Amino acid sequence: MCEDWTPGKFPEDRTAAQRLREWIDAGEGGLDAVGLDFTGADLSHGDFSESWFTDAKLVSARFVGAELYRADAQGADFSGADLTGCSLVRVNLDDAVLRGTTIDQANLVKASLYDVDASGASCRGTQFMGASLLGVNLRSADLSNAVFQENSFQVTLDQNTKIEGASGSVFGPAVIVEEEGSRELSGAALEDWIKVKGGAIRVLTVDREVGGRSWEEQG
């Protein structure tokens, strides 16, 4: 925990507010917020390393510049929350809701995102290196200037997904939703689709001829 840190705003829910006060008074360890309602709380710049936000309600909460290293946020609802500049390194976000969430300039290195709804999320300049994005809905999301590095990228995109300035490398395939229906793209086809939208992301694929032990760059 950051020394002398206090939240900008305590959650309105009494149980959550009491748990937060007790944790601050204890001054050590991770916060146990499993299943609690932190709607509207301002927890910016707090250190929540190895805390438990599993199934927590964090709607419109603020975590600007906060530290969540190795926190467990599986199933948490971050709808409309502000995580600008937040450290989410190795965070478990499986089954989380990130609809309309602001994650600009955040660090999601080696984070796990499985079956996540991030539609309409703002991820401008976000660092995704090594993160697993499997079954992630990124329709109408803003990935401008986001950085990837050999990420699993089994995501859903659409014409409203912004990718301008995004860079790095990913493994597909991705599903592209268009007016006439949806299609799955991988390899050079996905790379070209991203390029048309202003991104410069290399799409990699497994070289199946050598038993999946090496990687072959496409495009």
C-alpha positions in Angstrom: 0.0 0.0 0.0 1.2 3.5 -0.7 2.2 5.2 2.5 -0.3 7.8 3.8 -2.6 7.0 0.9 -6.3 7.7 1.2 -9.0 7.2 -1.4 -10.3 10.2 -3.2 -13.8 8.9 -2.5 -14.9 5.9 -0.5 -17.5 3.6 -2.0 -21.1 4.4 -1.0 -21.8 0.8 -0.1 -21.2 0.5 3.7 -19.7 -3.0 3.6 -17.2 -2.0 0.9 -16.3 1.2 2.7 -15.8 -0.6 6.0 -13.6 -3.2 4.3 -11.5 -0.5 2.7 -11.0 1.4 6.0 -10.0 -1.8 7.8 -7.5 -2.6 5.0 -6.0 0.9 5.1 -5.7 0.7 8.9 -4.0 -2.7 8.7 -1.4 -1.2 6.4 -0.3 -4.5 4.7 -1.3 -7.2 2.4 -3.8 -7.2 -0.4 -7.4 -5.9 -0.2 -10.1 -8.6 -0.1 -12.9 -7.0 -2.1 -14.4 -10.2 -3.4 -18.0 -9.6 -4.5 -18.2 -6.1 -2.9 -19.7 -3.0 -4.4 -17.2 -0.2 -5.1 -19.4 1.6 -7.5 -18.2 5.2 -7.9 -15.2 4.9 -5.6 -12.1 6.9 -6.3 -9.1 4.6 -5.6 -6.6 6.5 -7.8 -2.9 6.0 -7.1 -3.6 3.3 -4.5 -1.4 0.2 -4.3 -3.6 -2.8 -4.7 -0.9 -5.4 -5.6 -2.1 -9.0 -5.1 -5.6 -7.8 -4.1 -8.8 -9.7 -4.7 -11.5 -7.9 -6.8 -13.1 -11.2 -7.9 -16.7 -10.6 -8.9 -16.6 -7.1 -7.5 -18.8 -4.3 -8.8 -16.5 -1.5 -9.8 -18.8 0.5 -12.1 -17.6 4.0 -12.8 -14.8 3.6 -10.2 -11.5 5.4 -10.6 -8.2 3.6 -10.5 -6.1 6.3 -12.3 -2.4 5.6 -11.8 -3.2 2.7 -9.4 -1.0 -0.4 -8.9 -2.9 -3.7 -9.4 0.1 -6.0 -9.9 -1.0 -9.7 -9.8 -4.5 -8.7 -8.6 -7.4 -11.1 -9.3 -10.3 -9.3 -10.9 -12.0 -12.3 -12.5 -15.6 -11.6 -13.2 -15.3 -8.0 -12.0 -17.5 -5.3 -13.5 -15.4 -2.3 -14.6 -18.1 -0.7 -16.8 -17.4 3.0 -17.3 -14.4 2.8 -14.9 -11.3 5.0 -15.4 -8.1 2.9 -15.3 -5.9 5.5 -17.0 -2.2 4.8 -16.4 -3.1 1.9 -14.2 -0.6 -1.0 -13.7 -2.4 -4.2 -14.5 0.7 -6.4 -15.0 -0.2 -10.1 -14.6 -3.7 -9.2 -13.5 -6.4 -11.9 -14.0 -9.3 -10.2 -15.9 -11.0 -13.4 -17.1 -14.7 -13.0 -17.6 -14.5 -9.3 -16.5 -16.7 -6.6 -18.0 -14.8 -3.6 -19.4 -17.6 -2.0 -21.4 -16.9 1.7 -22.0 -13.9 1.4 -19.6 -11.0 3.9 -20.0 -7.7 2.0 -20.0 -5.6 4.6 -21.7 -1.8 4.3 -21.2 -2.3 1.4 -18.8 0.2 -1.5 -18.6 -1.4 -4.9 -19.2 1.8 -6.8 -19.7 1.2 -10.6 -19.3 -2.4 -9.9 -18.1 -5.1 -12.6 -18.8 -8.2 -11.5 -20.6 -10.4 -14.5 -21.4 -14.1 -14.1 -22.5 -14.0 -10.3 -21.7 -16.5 -7.7 -23.0 -14.4 -4.7 -23.7 -16.8 -3.1 -26.3 -16.4 0.6 -26.4 -13.4 0.6 -24.2 -10.7 3.2 -24.7 -7.2 1.7 -24.8 -5.2 4.5 -26.3 -1.5 3.9 -25.9 -2.2 0.8 -23.8 0.7 -1.7 -23.4 -0.6 -5.3 -24.1 2.7 -7.0 -24.5 2.4 -10.7 -23.7 -1.2 -10.4 -22.6 -3.6 -13.2 -23.6 -6.7 -11.8 -25.4 -8.9 -14.8 -26.0 -12.6 -14.3 -26.8 -12.4 -10.6 -26.1 -15.1 -8.3 -27.6 -13.3 -5.2 -28.9 -16.2 -3.8 -31.0 -16.2 0.0 -31.1 -13.1 0.0 -28.9 -10.2 2.5 -29.4 -6.8 0.8 -29.7 -5.1 3.8 -31.2 -1.3 3.6 -30.5 -1.7 0.5 -28.4 1.4 -1.8 -28.3 1.3 -5.6 -28.7 4.1 -8.2 -28.6 3.2 -11.8 -29.6 -0.2 -11.5 -28.0 -2.9 -14.1 -28.4 -5.4 -12.0 -30.3 -8.6 -14.1 -30.7 -10.8 -11.1 -30.5 -13.9 -9.6 -32.2 -13.4 -6.3 -34.1 -15.7 -4.2 -36.2 -15.5 -1.1 -38.5 -15.8 1.1 -35.5 -12.8 -0.4 -33.8 -9.9 2.2 -34.0 -6.5 0.8 -34.6 -4.6 3.8 -36.0 -1.0 3.8 -34.8 -1.3 0.4 -33.1 1.9 -1.6 -33.4 3.7 -4.8 -32.5 2.8 -8.4 -33.2 -0.1 -10.8 -32.5 -1.3 -14.3 -33.1 -4.8 -14.5 -34.7 -7.4 -15.3 -35.8 -9.8 -12.4 -35.2 -13.5 -12.2 -36.1 -14.4 -9.1 -38.1 -18.1 -8.0 -37.8 -19.4 -6.1 -40.8 -22.8 -5.0 -42.1 -23.1 -8.1 -44.3 -22.0 -10.5 -41.6 -18.9 -11.6 -39.9 -15.7 -13.3 -41.1 -12.6 -14.8 -39.5 -9.2 -13.4 -40.6 -5.7 -14.5 -39.7 -2.2 -14.2 -41.1 -1.7 -11.8 -44.0 -5.4 -11.1 -44.4 -5.8 -9.8 -40.8 -2.6 -7.9 -41.1 -3.9 -6.2 -44.3 -7.2 -5.3 -42.6 -5.4 -3.7 -39.7 -3.1 -1.8 -42.1 -6.0 -0.3 -44.0 -7.3 1.1 -40.6 -3.9 2.7 -39.9 -2.3 0.0 -37.7 1.1 -1.6 -38.2 0.7 -4.9 -36.4 2.5 -8.1 -37.7 0.2 -11.1 -37.6 2.0 -14.4 -36.7 1.0 -18.0 -37.0 2.2 -21.4 -35.9 4.4 -23.2 -38.4 2.4 -26.5 -38.3 5.0 -28.4 -40.3 7.4 -28.4 -37.4 4.9 -29.5 -34.8 4.1 -26.0 -33.6 7.5 -25.5 -32.1 8.5 -22.5 -34.1 6.7 -19.4 -35.3 6.3 -18.2 -38.9 5.6 -14.5 -39.6 2.9 -13.8 -42.2 2.7 -10.8 -44.4 
